Amino acid sequence: MKSMLAAMAATVVAFATPVAAQQAPPPFPGPPAVPPPPAYPPPPTLMWLPGAYIRADGGYGFTTNTDFKDVNFAATLGDDVRLKGDSGSSPFYQAGVGFRFSRWFRADVTASYLPTLKFSGTDNIGFGSVNNGQLHSGAALVNAYFDLPPMLTIFGPFVQPYFNVGVGAARNHMGSFFSTFPGIAGTIGPHTQTSAAVAFGLGTAISLGRNSAIDIAYRFMDLGEVRTGSAVTSASGVTTGISPIKAELFANVLTLGFRFGF
């Protein structure tokens, strides 16, 4: 009898175990898996690693407050007399070579050119004189750049702002200068003047890959002194000597450039 009861109990257990397994509730699934955030690509090597680079830039320059006055006190125009105006605008061209020394500092040497400036103005004492003349300016500068940390954008850390300063020399050529101002009415001869030059500005580099970038920049440039020649020819063809007149040449320059690193 006992053996019969044991056999019946074993049979019940054998059938009940699969049924219980089938009826058992599924395990709690838990929170869904969260994918890891996308990894931004590493910053472009041009913006970080030391090395040489070359650059080329193009843009436009706009002058401000080109005011001519006497080189020698009151010799030609007179005491406190100015020929006031500006030198217009011109395309701007620049090329250079440089080297990155660290993640935050680089330097280069550039040669730039403003080929088609033109002074136009009148006097400051009410004569209503007409004064104009073509000029152009070329500058060679040693520039230091201080790069800020790359900005994080929706495309990654590919945009790097910077500011810069430059010092060097400018060679400014004043062409024939026409004036109706009393005492110098006529055409003053041309002259080329070499002066110290300084510049400072800010910009943004946009990476194009491992070794190239686009530069968008603004610079204020003090290109030093521009002056006329020392002889004037009247409308009747008579040439006489005069003391030159001079002005400081300032330009605001906007550029779009390309930088390629090695």
Secondary structure, DSSP 8 states (H G I E B T S, - for coil): -HHHHHHHHHHHHHHHHHHHHHHS------S-------------GGGTS-EEEEEEEEEEEEE----BEESSTTSSS-TT--EEEE--EEEEEEEEEEEE-SSSEEEEEEEEEEEEEEEEEEESSS----EEEEEEEEEEEEEEEEE---EEETTEEEEEEEEEEEEEEEEEEEEEEEE-STTT-EEE--EEEEEEEEEEEEEEEEE-SSSEEEEEEEEEEEEEEEE--SEEE-TTS-EEE---EEEEEEEEEEEEEEEEE-
